[in-house]
Amino acid sequence: MATIGPLEFVIIRFPSNEFTGEIIPELRKIVDKDLINIIDLTFIAKDAVGKVQAYELADISRDALDAWQPVVANVRSILSQPDIEEVGEMMDPNTSAAILVFEHLWALGFRQAVQNAGGELLGQGRITPEDLESTMAELDAMNAQQA
């Protein structure tokens, strides 16, 4: 099996089904720098009555596909129908979302170094910036009370 980096997914909601495409240039920057490899990209729309529809890249307009093409050269459809349904349940009516699955290419060398050193991954997780900011605010408040 080929060596791959850690995989991650993000779900991005777009209120009122409005997608401007502003994220494409930023994604292209990190793809072009070989920091990530996009594995899957699926768009989901939920209409006003709650019907959920998924769109793969092959389903979108030619103009939209042309805009995405530079960053999605290696995309495969790995998300399942239950994955789509689960995201659809989280969405409000008349919204859309994008599910982006990507590989952290930057971590490949580090992963190999850990393996070469006999290290083993015991766990991993993610801390969102919002969670960190909240925790830091709580710590600052506790420190202010103690002072």
Phi and psi in radians as a Rosetta constraint file:
Dihedral C 1 N 2 CA 2 C 2 CIRCULARHARMONIC -1.176 0.35
Dihedral N 2 CA 2 C 2 N 3 CIRCULARHARMONIC 2.592 0.35
Dihedral C 2 N 3 CA 3 C 3 CIRCULARHARMONIC -1.320 0.35
Dihedral N 3 CA 3 C 3 N 4 CIRCULARHARMONIC 2.259 0.35
Dihedral C 3 N 4 CA 4 C 4 CIRCULARHARMONIC -2.192 0.35
Dihedral N 4 CA 4 C 4 N 5 CIRCULARHARMONIC 2.732 0.35
Dihedral C 4 N 5 CA 5 C 5 CIRCULARHARMONIC -1.453 0.35
Dihedral N 5 CA 5 C 5 N 6 CIRCULARHARMONIC 3.059 0.35
Dihedral C 5 N 6 CA 6 C 6 CIRCULARHARMONIC -1.035 0.35
Dihedral N 6 CA 6 C 6 N 7 CIRCULARHARMONIC 2.489 0.35
Dihedral C 6 N 7 CA 7 C 7 CIRCULARHARMONIC -1.804 0.35
Dihedral N 7 CA 7 C 7 N 8 CIRCULARHARMONIC 2.611 0.35
Dihedral C 7 N 8 CA 8 C 8 CIRCULARHARMONIC -2.546 0.35
Dihedral N 8 CA 8 C 8 N 9 CIRCULARHARMONIC 2.727 0.35
Dihedral C 8 N 9 CA 9 C 9 CIRCULARHARMONIC -2.288 0.35
Dihedral N 9 CA 9 C 9 N 10 CIRCULARHARMONIC 2.640 0.35
Dihedral C 9 N 10 CA 10 C 10 CIRCULARHARMONIC -2.306 0.35
Dihedral N 10 CA 10 C 10 N 11 CIRCULARHARMONIC 2.586 0.35
Dihedral C 10 N 11 CA 11 C 11 CIRCULARHARMONIC -2.083 0.35
Dihedral N 11 CA 11 C 11 N 12 CIRCULARHARMONIC 2.126 0.35
Dihedral C 11 N 12 CA 12 C 12 CIRCULARHARMONIC -2.013 0.35
Dihedral N 12 CA 12 C 12 N 13 CIRCULARHARMONIC 2.136 0.35
Dihedral C 12 N 13 CA 13 C 13 CIRCULARHARMONIC -1.648 0.35
Dihedral N 13 CA 13 C 13 N 14 CIRCULARHARMONIC 2.469 0.35
Dihedral C 13 N 14 CA 14 C 14 CIRCULARHARMONIC -2.128 0.35
Dihedral N 14 CA 14 C 14 N 15 CIRCULARHARMONIC 1.886 0.35
Dihedral C 14 N 15 CA 15 C 15 CIRCULARHARMONIC -1.066 0.35
Dihedral N 15 CA 15 C 15 N 16 CIRCULARHARMONIC 2.570 0.35
Dihedral C 15 N 16 CA 16 C 16 CIRCULARHARMONIC 1.004 0.35
Dihedral N 16 CA 16 C 16 N 17 CIRCULARHARMONIC 0.445 0.35
Dihedral C 16 N 17 CA 17 C 17 CIRCULARHARMONIC 0.980 0.35
Dihedral N 17 CA 17 C 17 N 18 CIRCULARHARMONIC 0.597 0.35
Dihedral C 17 N 18 CA 18 C 18 CIRCULARHARMONIC -1.826 0.35
Dihedral N 18 CA 18 C 18 N 19 CIRCULARHARMONIC 2.045 0.35
Dihedral C 18 N 19 CA 19 C 19 CIRCULARHARMONIC -2.213 0.35
Dihedral N 19 CA 19 C 19 N 20 CIRCULARHARMONIC 2.061 0.35
Dihedral C 19 N 20 CA 20 C 20 CIRCULARHARMONIC -1.641 0.35
Dihedral N 20 CA 20 C 20 N 21 CIRCULARHARMONIC -0.267 0.35
Dihedral C 20 N 21 CA 21 C 21 CIRCULARHARMONIC 1.507 0.35
Dihedral N 21 CA 21 C 21 N 22 CIRCULARHARMONIC 0.100 0.35
Dihedral C 21 N 22 CA 22 C 22 CIRCULARHARMONIC -1.144 0.35
Dihedral N 22 CA 22 C 22 N 23 CIRCULARHARMONIC -0.339 0.35
Dihedral C 22 N 23 CA 23 C 23 CIRCULARHARMONIC -1.385 0.35
Dihedral N 23 CA 23 C 23 N 24 CIRCULARHARMONIC -0.324 0.35
Dihedral C 23 N 24 CA 24 C 24 CIRCULARHARMONIC -1.050 0.35
Dihedral N 24 CA 24 C 24 N 25 CIRCULARHARMONIC -0.849 0.35
Dihedral C 24 N 25 CA 25 C 25 CIRCULARHARMONIC -1.059 0.35
Dihedral N 25 CA 25 C 25 N 26 CIRCULARHARMONIC -0.647 0.35
Dihedral C 25 N 26 CA 26 C 26 CIRCULARHARMONIC -1.197 0.35
Dihedral N 26 CA 26 C 26 N 27 CIRCULARHARMONIC -0.710 0.35
Dihedral C 26 N 27 CA 27 C 27 CIRCULARHARMONIC -1.074 0.35
Dihedral N 27 CA 27 C 27 N 28 CIRCULARHARMONIC -0.730 0.35
Dihedral C 27 N 28 CA 28 C 28 CIRCULARHARMONIC -1.052 0.35
Dihedral N 28 CA 28 C 28 N 29 CIRCULARHARMONIC -0.698 0.35
Dihedral C 28 N 29 CA 29 C 29 CIRCULARHARMONIC -1.000 0.35
Dihedral N 29 CA 29 C 29 N 30 CIRCULARHARMONIC -0.820 0.35
Dihedral C 29 N 30 CA 30 C 30 CIRCULARHARMONIC -1.365 0.35
Dihedral N 30 CA 30 C 30 N 31 CIRCULARHARMONIC -0.469 0.35
Dihedral C 30 N 31 CA 31 C 31 CIRCULARHARMONIC -1.223 0.35
Dihedral N 31 CA 31 C 31 N 32 CIRCULARHARMONIC -0.795 0.35
Dihedral C 31 N 32 CA 32 C 32 CIRCULARHARMONIC -1.098 0.35
Dihedral N 32 CA 32 C 32 N 33 CIRCULARHARMONIC -0.500 0.35
Dihedral C 32 N 33 CA 33 C 33 CIRCULARHARMONIC -1.482 0.35
Dihedral N 33 CA 33 C 33 N 34 CIRCULARHARMONIC 0.083 0.35
Dihedral C 33 N 34 CA 34 C 34 CIRCULARHARMONIC 1.008 0.35
Dihedral N 34 CA 34 C 34 N 35 CIRCULARHARMONIC 0.595 0.35
Dihedral C 34 N 35 CA 35 C 35 CIRCULARHARMONIC -1.483 0.35
Dihedral N 35 CA 35 C 35 N 36 CIRCULARHARMONIC -0.634 0.35
Dihedral C 35 N 36 CA 36 C 36 CIRCULARHARMONIC -2.372 0.35
Dihedral N 36 CA 36 C 36 N 37 CIRCULARHARMONIC 2.823 0.35
Dihedral C 36 N 37 CA 37 C 37 CIRCULARHARMONIC -2.224 0.35
Dihedral N 37 CA 37 C 37 N 38 CIRCULARHARMONIC 2.131 0.35
Dihedral C 37 N 38 CA 38 C 38 CIRCULARHARMONIC -1.365 0.35
Dihedral N 38 CA 38 C 38 N 39 CIRCULARHARMONIC 2.121 0.35
Dihedral C 38 N 39 CA 39 C 39 CIRCULARHARMONIC -1.599 0.35
Dihedral N 39 CA 39 C 39 N 40 CIRCULARHARMONIC -0.744 0.35
Dihedral C 39 N 40 CA 40 C 40 CIRCULARHARMONIC -2.566 0.35
Dihedral N 40 CA 40 C 40 N 41 CIRCULARHARMONIC 2.571 0.35
Dihedral C 40 N 41 CA 41 C 41 CIRCULARHARMONIC -2.494 0.35
Dihedral N 41 CA 41 C 41 N 42 CIRCULARHARMONIC 2.045 0.35
Dihedral C 41 N 42 CA 42 C 42 CIRCULARHARMONIC -2.255 0.35
Dihedral N 42 CA 42 C 42 N 43 CIRCULARHARMONIC 2.370 0.35
Dihedral C 42 N 43 CA 43 C 43 CIRCULARHARMONIC -1.797 0.35
Dihedral N 43 CA 43 C 43 N 44 CIRCULARHARMONIC 2.470 0.35
Dihedral C 43 N 44 CA 44 C 44 CIRCULARHARMONIC -2.269 0.35
Dihedral N 44 CA 44 C 44 N 45 CIRCULARHARMONIC 2.383 0.35
Dihedral C 44 N 45 CA 45 C 45 CIRCULARHARMONIC -2.164 0.35
Dihedral N 45 CA 45 C 45 N 46 CIRCULARHARMONIC 2.428 0.35
Dihedral C 45 N 46 CA 46 C 46 CIRCULARHARMONIC -2.116 0.35
Dihedral N 46 CA 46 C 46 N 47 CIRCULARHARMONIC 2.087 0.35
Dihedral C 46 N 47 CA 47 C 47 CIRCULARHARMONIC -1.392 0.35
Dihedral N 47 CA 47 C 47 N 48 CIRCULARHARMONIC -3.122 0.35
Dihedral C 47 N 48 CA 48 C 48 CIRCULARHARMONIC -1.101 0.35
Dihedral N 48 CA 48 C 48 N 49 CIRCULARHARMONIC -0.446 0.35
Dihedral C 48 N 49 CA 49 C 49 CIRCULARHARMONIC -1.708 0.35
Dihedral N 49 CA 49 C 49 N 50 CIRCULARHARMONIC 0.066 0.35
Dihedral C 49 N 50 CA 50 C 50 CIRCULARHARMONIC 1.685 0.35
Dihedral N 50 CA 50 C 50 N 51 CIRCULARHARMONIC 0.096 0.35
Dihedral C 50 N 51 CA 51 C 51 CIRCULARHARMONIC -1.322 0.35
Dihedral N 51 CA 51 C 51 N 52 CIRCULARHARMONIC 2.290 0.35
Dihedral C 51 N 52 CA 52 C 52 CIRCULARHARMONIC -1.832 0.35
Dihedral N 52 CA 52 C 52 N 53 CIRCULARHARMONIC 2.335 0.35
Dihedral C 52 N 53 CA 53 C 53 CIRCULARHARMONIC -2.293 0.35
Dihedral N 53 CA 53 C 53 N 54 CIRCULARHARMONIC 2.284 0.35
Dihedral C 53 N 54 CA 54 C 54 CIRCULARHARMONIC -1.772 0.35
Dihedral N 54 CA 54 C 54 N 55 CIRCULARHARMONIC 2.552 0.35
Dihedral C 54 N 55 CA 55 C 55 CIRCULARHARMONIC -2.285 0.35
Dihedral N 55 CA 55 C 55 N 56 CIRCULARHARMONIC 2.117 0.35
Dihedral C 55 N 56 CA 56 C 56 CIRCULARHARMONIC -1.469 0.35
Dihedral N 56 CA 56 C 56 N 57 CIRCULARHARMONIC 3.035 0.35
Dihedral C 56 N 57 CA 57 C 57 CIRCULARHARMONIC -1.022 0.35
Dihedral N 57 CA 57 C 57 N 58 CIRCULARHARMONIC -0.621 0.35
Dihedral C 57 N 58 CA 58 C 58 CIRCULARHARMONIC -1.147 0.35
Dihedral N 58 CA 58 C 58 N 59 CIRCULARHARMONIC -0.302 0.35
Dihedral C 58 N 59 CA 59 C 59 CIRCULARHARMONIC -1.625 0.35
Dihedral N 59 CA 59 C 59 N 60 CIRCULARHARMONIC -0.175 0.35
Dihedral C 59 N 60 CA 60 C 60 CIRCULARHARMONIC -1.589 0.35
Dihedral N 60 CA 60 C 60 N 61 CIRCULARHARMONIC 2.933 0.35
Dihedral C 60 N 61 CA 61 C 61 CIRCULARHARMONIC -1.112 0.35
Dihedral N 61 CA 61 C 61 N 62 CIRCULARHARMONIC 2.763 0.35
Dihedral C 61 N 62 CA 62 C 62 CIRCULARHARMONIC -1.039 0.35
Dihedral N 62 CA 62 C 62 N 63 CIRCULARHARMONIC -0.743 0.35
Dihedral C 62 N 63 CA 63 C 63 CIRCULARHARMONIC -1.096 0.35
Dihedral N 63 CA 63 C 63 N 64 CIRCULARHARMONIC -0.760 0.35
Dihedral C 63 N 64 CA 64 C 64 CIRCULARHARMONIC -1.139 0.35
Dihedral N 64 CA 64 C 64 N 65 CIRCULARHARMONIC -0.727 0.35
Dihedral C 64 N 65 CA 65 C 65 CIRCULARHARMONIC -1.094 0.35
Dihedral N 65 CA 65 C 65 N 66 CIRCULARHARMONIC -0.731 0.35
Dihedral C 65 N 66 CA 66 C 66 CIRCULARHARMONIC -1.055 0.35
Dihedral N 66 CA 66 C 66 N 67 CIRCULARHARMONIC -0.659 0.35
Dihedral C 66 N 67 CA 67 C 67 CIRCULARHARMONIC -1.167 0.35
Dihedral N 67 CA 67 C 67 N 68 CIRCULARHARMONIC -0.673 0.35
Dihedral C 67 N 68 CA 68 C 68 CIRCULARHARMONIC -1.427 0.35
Dihedral N 68 CA 68 C 68 N 69 CIRCULARHARMONIC -0.430 0.35
Dihedral C 68 N 69 CA 69 C 69 CIRCULARHARMONIC -0.847 0.35
Dihedral N 69 CA 69 C 69 N 70 CIRCULARHARMONIC -0.756 0.35
Dihedral C 69 N 70 CA 70 C 70 CIRCULARHARMONIC -1.083 0.35
Dihedral N 70 CA 70 C 70 N 71 CIRCULARHARMONIC -0.362 0.35
Dihedral C 70 N 71 CA 71 C 71 CIRCULARHARMONIC -1.897 0.35
Dihedral N 71 CA 71 C 71 N 72 CIRCULARHARMONIC -0.049 0.35
Dihedral C 71 N 72 CA 72 C 72 CIRCULARHARMONIC -2.133 0.35
Dihedral N 72 CA 72 C 72 N 73 CIRCULARHARMONIC 0.561 0.35
Dihedral C 72 N 73 CA 73 C 73 CIRCULARHARMONIC -1.069 0.35
Dihedral N 73 CA 73 C 73 N 74 CIRCULARHARMONIC -0.553 0.35
Dihedral C 73 N 74 CA 74 C 74 CIRCULARHARMONIC -1.883 0.35
Dihedral N 74 CA 74 C 74 N 75 CIRCULARHARMONIC 0.346 0.35
Dihedral C 74 N 75 CA 75 C 75 CIRCULARHARMONIC -1.191 0.35
Dihedral N 75 CA 75 C 75 N 76 CIRCULARHARMONIC 2.366 0.35
Dihedral C 75 N 76 CA 76 C 76 CIRCULARHARMONIC -2.213 0.35
Dihedral N 76 CA 76 C 76 N 77 CIRCULARHARMONIC 2.691 0.35
Dihedral C 76 N 77 CA 77 C 77 CIRCULARHARMONIC -1.581 0.35
Dihedral N 77 CA 77 C 77 N 78 CIRCULARHARMONIC 1.700 0.35
Dihedral C 77 N 78 CA 78 C 78 CIRCULARHARMONIC -1.903 0.35
Dihedral N 78 CA 78 C 78 N 79 CIRCULARHARMONIC -0.246 0.35
Dihedral C 78 N 79 CA 79 C 79 CIRCULARHARMONIC -1.297 0.35
Dihedral N 79 CA 79 C 79 N 80 CIRCULARHARMONIC 2.444 0.35
Dihedral C 79 N 80 CA 80 C 80 CIRCULARHARMONIC -1.683 0.35
Dihedral N 80 CA 80 C 80 N 81 CIRCULARHARMONIC 2.936 0.35
Dihedral C 80 N 81 CA 81 C 81 CIRCULARHARMONIC -1.045 0.35
Dihedral N 81 CA 81 C 81 N 82 CIRCULARHARMONIC -0.728 0.35
Dihedral C 81 N 82 CA 82 C 82 CIRCULARHARMONIC -1.057 0.35
Dihedral N 82 CA 82 C 82 N 83 CIRCULARHARMONIC -0.602 0.35
Dihedral C 82 N 83 CA 83 C 83 CIRCULARHARMONIC -1.064 0.35
Dihedral N 83 CA 83 C 83 N 84 CIRCULARHARMONIC -0.806 0.35
Dihedral C 83 N 84 CA 84 C 84 CIRCULARHARMONIC -1.102 0.35
Dihedral N 84 CA 84 C 84 N 85 CIRCULARHARMONIC -0.784 0.35
Dihedral C 84 N 85 CA 85 C 85 CIRCULARHARMONIC -1.093 0.35
Dihedral N 85 CA 85 C 85 N 86 CIRCULARHARMONIC -0.690 0.35
Dihedral C 85 N 86 CA 86 C 86 CIRCULARHARMONIC -1.094 0.35
Dihedral N 86 CA 86 C 86 N 87 CIRCULARHARMONIC -0.754 0.35
Dihedral C 86 N 87 CA 87 C 87 CIRCULARHARMONIC -1.155 0.35
Dihedral N 87 CA 87 C 87 N 88 CIRCULARHARMONIC -0.729 0.35
Dihedral C 87 N 88 CA 88 C 88 CIRCULARHARMONIC -0.994 0.35
Dihedral N 88 CA 88 C 88 N 89 CIRCULARHARMONIC -0.647 0.35
Dihedral C 88 N 89 CA 89 C 89 CIRCULARHARMONIC -1.165 0.35
Dihedral N 89 CA 89 C 89 N 90 CIRCULARHARMONIC -0.493 0.35
Dihedral C 89 N 90 CA 90 C 90 CIRCULARHARMONIC -1.399 0.35
Dihedral N 90 CA 90 C 90 N 91 CIRCULARHARMONIC -0.274 0.35
Dihedral C 90 N 91 CA 91 C 91 CIRCULARHARMONIC -1.529 0.35
Dihedral N 91 CA 91 C 91 N 92 CIRCULARHARMONIC 2.564 0.35
Dihedral C 91 N 92 CA 92 C 92 CIRCULARHARMONIC -1.395 0.35
Dihedral N 92 CA 92 C 92 N 93 CIRCULARHARMONIC 2.745 0.35
Dihedral C 92 N 93 CA 93 C 93 CIRCULARHARMONIC -1.033 0.35
Dihedral N 93 CA 93 C 93 N 94 CIRCULARHARMONIC 2.606 0.35
Dihedral C 93 N 94 CA 94 C 94 CIRCULARHARMONIC 1.075 0.35
Dihedral N 94 CA 94 C 94 N 95 CIRCULARHARMONIC 0.709 0.35
Dihedral C 94 N 95 CA 95 C 95 CIRCULARHARMONIC -2.281 0.35
Dihedral N 95 CA 95 C 95 N 96 CIRCULARHARMONIC 2.930 0.35
Dihedral C 95 N 96 CA 96 C 96 CIRCULARHARMONIC -2.327 0.35
Dihedral N 96 CA 96 C 96 N 97 CIRCULARHARMONIC 2.915 0.35
Dihedral C 96 N 97 CA 97 C 97 CIRCULARHARMONIC -2.611 0.35
Dihedral N 97 CA 97 C 97 N 98 CIRCULARHARMONIC 2.775 0.35
Dihedral C 97 N 98 CA 98 C 98 CIRCULARHARMONIC -2.168 0.35
Dihedral N 98 CA 98 C 98 N 99 CIRCULARHARMONIC 2.318 0.35
Dihedral C 98 N 99 CA 99 C 99 CIRCULARHARMONIC -1.854 0.35
Dihedral N 99 CA 99 C 99 N 100 CIRCULARHARMONIC 2.142 0.35
Dihedral C 99 N 100 CA 100 C 100 CIRCULARHARMONIC -2.082 0.35
Dihedral N 100 CA 100 C 100 N 101 CIRCULARHARMONIC 2.075 0.35
Dihedral C 100 N 101 CA 101 C 101 CIRCULARHARMONIC -1.881 0.35
Dihedral N 101 CA 101 C 101 N 102 CIRCULARHARMONIC 2.212 0.35
Dihedral C 101 N 102 CA 102 C 102 CIRCULARHARMONIC -2.461 0.35
Dihedral N 102 CA 102 C 102 N 103 CIRCULARHARMONIC 2.739 0.35
Dihedral C 102 N 103 CA 103 C 103 CIRCULARHARMONIC -1.789 0.35
Dihedral N 103 CA 103 C 103 N 104 CIRCULARHARMONIC 2.368 0.35
Dihedral C 103 N 104 CA 104 C 104 CIRCULARHARMONIC -1.475 0.35
Dihedral N 104 CA 104 C 104 N 105 CIRCULARHARMONIC 1.625 0.35
Dihedral C 104 N 105 CA 105 C 105 CIRCULARHARMONIC -1.173 0.35
Dihedral N 105 CA 105 C 105 N 106 CIRCULARHARMONIC -0.544 0.35
Dihedral C 105 N 106 CA 106 C 106 CIRCULARHARMONIC -1.047 0.35
Dihedral N 106 CA 106 C 106 N 107 CIRCULARHARMONIC -0.394 0.35
Dihedral C 106 N 107 CA 107 C 107 CIRCULARHARMONIC -1.523 0.35
Dihedral N 107 CA 107 C 107 N 108 CIRCULARHARMONIC -0.132 0.35
Dihedral C 107 N 108 CA 108 C 108 CIRCULARHARMONIC -1.046 0.35
Dihedral N 108 CA 108 C 108 N 109 CIRCULARHARMONIC -0.822 0.35
Dihedral C 108 N 109 CA 109 C 109 CIRCULARHARMONIC -1.115 0.35
Dihedral N 109 CA 109 C 109 N 110 CIRCULARHARMONIC -0.718 0.35
Dihedral C 109 N 110 CA 110 C 110 CIRCULARHARMONIC -1.114 0.35
Dihedral N 110 CA 110 C 110 N 111 CIRCULARHARMONIC -0.751 0.35
Dihedral C 110 N 111 CA 111 C 111 CIRCULARHARMONIC -1.019 0.35
Dihedral N 111 CA 111 C 111 N 112 CIRCULARHARMONIC -0.776 0.35
Dihedral C 111 N 112 CA 112 C 112 CIRCULARHARMONIC -1.130 0.35
Dihedral N 112 CA 112 C 112 N 113 CIRCULARHARMONIC -0.710 0.35
Dihedral C 112 N 113 CA 113 C 113 CIRCULARHARMONIC -1.088 0.35
Dihedral N 113 CA 113 C 113 N 114 CIRCULARHARMONIC -0.723 0.35
Dihedral C 113 N 114 CA 114 C 114 CIRCULARHARMONIC -1.080 0.35
Dihedral N 114 CA 114 C 114 N 115 CIRCULARHARMONIC -0.808 0.35
Dihedral C 114 N 115 CA 115 C 115 CIRCULARHARMONIC -1.097 0.35
Dihedral N 115 CA 115 C 115 N 116 CIRCULARHARMONIC -0.756 0.35
Dihedral C 115 N 116 CA 116 C 116 CIRCULARHARMONIC -1.089 0.35
Dihedral N 116 CA 116 C 116 N 117 CIRCULARHARMONIC -0.531 0.35
Dihedral C 116 N 117 CA 117 C 117 CIRCULARHARMONIC -1.493 0.35
Dihedral N 117 CA 117 C 117 N 118 CIRCULARHARMONIC 0.034 0.35
Dihedral C 117 N 118 CA 118 C 118 CIRCULARHARMONIC 1.404 0.35
Dihedral N 118 CA 118 C 118 N 119 CIRCULARHARMONIC 0.216 0.35
Dihedral C 118 N 119 CA 119 C 119 CIRCULARHARMONIC -1.372 0.35
Dihedral N 119 CA 119 C 119 N 120 CIRCULARHARMONIC 2.695 0.35
Dihedral C 119 N 120 CA 120 C 120 CIRCULARHARMONIC -2.304 0.35
Dihedral N 120 CA 120 C 120 N 121 CIRCULARHARMONIC 2.405 0.35
Dihedral C 120 N 121 CA 121 C 121 CIRCULARHARMONIC -1.256 0.35
Dihedral N 121 CA 121 C 121 N 122 CIRCULARHARMONIC 2.131 0.35
Dihedral C 121 N 122 CA 122 C 122 CIRCULARHARMONIC -1.678 0.35
Dihedral N 122 CA 122 C 122 N 123 CIRCULARHARMONIC -0.349 0.35
Dihedral C 122 N 123 CA 123 C 123 CIRCULARHARMONIC 3.115 0.35
Dihedral N 123 CA 123 C 123 N 124 CIRCULARHARMONIC 2.918 0.35
Dihedral C 123 N 124 CA 124 C 124 CIRCULARHARMONIC -2.744 0.35
Dihedral N 124 CA 124 C 124 N 125 CIRCULARHARMONIC 2.835 0.35
Dihedral C 124 N 125 CA 125 C 125 CIRCULARHARMONIC -2.884 0.35
Dihedral N 125 CA 125 C 125 N 126 CIRCULARHARMONIC -3.003 0.35
Dihedral C 125 N 126 CA 126 C 126 CIRCULARHARMONIC -2.438 0.35
Dihedral N 126 CA 126 C 126 N 127 CIRCULARHARMONIC 2.366 0.35
Dihedral C 126 N 127 CA 127 C 127 CIRCULARHARMONIC -2.016 0.35
Dihedral N 127 CA 127 C 127 N 128 CIRCULARHARMONIC 2.115 0.35
Dihedral C 127 N 128 CA 128 C 128 CIRCULARHARMONIC -1.332 0.35
Dihedral N 128 CA 128 C 128 N 129 CIRCULARHARMONIC 2.704 0.35
Dihedral C 128 N 129 CA 129 C 129 CIRCULARHARMONIC -1.012 0.35
Dihedral N 129 CA 129 C 129 N 130 CIRCULARHARMONIC -0.629 0.35
Dihedral C 129 N 130 CA 130 C 130 CIRCULARHARMONIC -1.120 0.35
Dihedral N 130 CA 130 C 130 N 131 CIRCULARHARMONIC -0.708 0.35
Dihedral C 130 N 131 CA 131 C 131 CIRCULARHARMONIC -1.139 0.35
Dihedral N 131 CA 131 C 131 N 132 CIRCULARHARMONIC -0.717 0.35
Dihedral C 131 N 132 CA 132 C 132 CIRCULARHARMONIC -1.115 0.35
Dihedral N 132 CA 132 C 132 N 133 CIRCULARHARMONIC -0.786 0.35
Dihedral C 132 N 133 CA 133 C 133 CIRCULARHARMONIC -1.063 0.35
Dihedral N 133 CA 133 C 133 N 134 CIRCULARHARMONIC -0.726 0.35
Dihedral C 133 N 134 CA 134 C 134 CIRCULARHARMONIC -1.108 0.35
Dihedral N 134 CA 134 C 134 N 135 CIRCULARHARMONIC -0.791 0.35
Dihedral C 134 N 135 CA 135 C 135 CIRCULARHARMONIC -1.101 0.35
Dihedral N 135 CA 135 C 135 N 136 CIRCULARHARMONIC -0.758 0.35
Dihedral C 135 N 136 CA 136 C 136 CIRCULARHARMONIC -1.119 0.35
Dihedral N 136 CA 136 C 136 N 137 CIRCULARHARMONIC -0.664 0.35
Dihedral C 136 N 137 CA 137 C 137 CIRCULARHARMONIC -1.130 0.35
Dihedral N 137 CA 137 C 137 N 138 CIRCULARHARMONIC -0.722 0.35
Dihedral C 137 N 138 CA 138 C 138 CIRCULARHARMONIC -1.101 0.35
Dihedral N 138 CA 138 C 138 N 139 CIRCULARHARMONIC -0.752 0.35
Dihedral C 138 N 139 CA 139 C 139 CIRCULARHARMONIC -1.123 0.35
Dihedral N 139 CA 139 C 139 N 140 CIRCULARHARMONIC -0.738 0.35
Dihedral C 139 N 140 CA 140 C 140 CIRCULARHARMONIC -1.074 0.35
Dihedral N 140 CA 140 C 140 N 141 CIRCULARHARMONIC -0.727 0.35
Dihedral C 140 N 141 CA 141 C 141 CIRCULARHARMONIC -1.125 0.35
Dihedral N 141 CA 141 C 141 N 142 CIRCULARHARMONIC -0.740 0.35
Dihedral C 141 N 142 CA 142 C 142 CIRCULARHARMONIC -1.120 0.35
Dihedral N 142 CA 142 C 142 N 143 CIRCULARHARMONIC -0.733 0.35
Dihedral C 142 N 143 CA 143 C 143 CIRCULARHARMONIC -1.138 0.35
Dihedral N 143 CA 143 C 143 N 144 CIRCULARHARMONIC -0.659 0.35
Dihedral C 143 N 144 CA 144 C 144 CIRCULARHARMONIC -1.138 0.35
Dihedral N 144 CA 144 C 144 N 145 CIRCULARHARMONIC -0.662 0.35
Dihedral C 144 N 145 CA 145 C 145 CIRCULARHARMONIC -1.201 0.35
Dihedral N 145 CA 145 C 145 N 146 CIRCULARHARMONIC -0.587 0.35
Dihedral C 145 N 146 CA 146 C 146 CIRCULARHARMONIC -1.357 0.35
Dihedral N 146 CA 146 C 146 N 147 CIRCULARHARMONIC -0.357 0.35
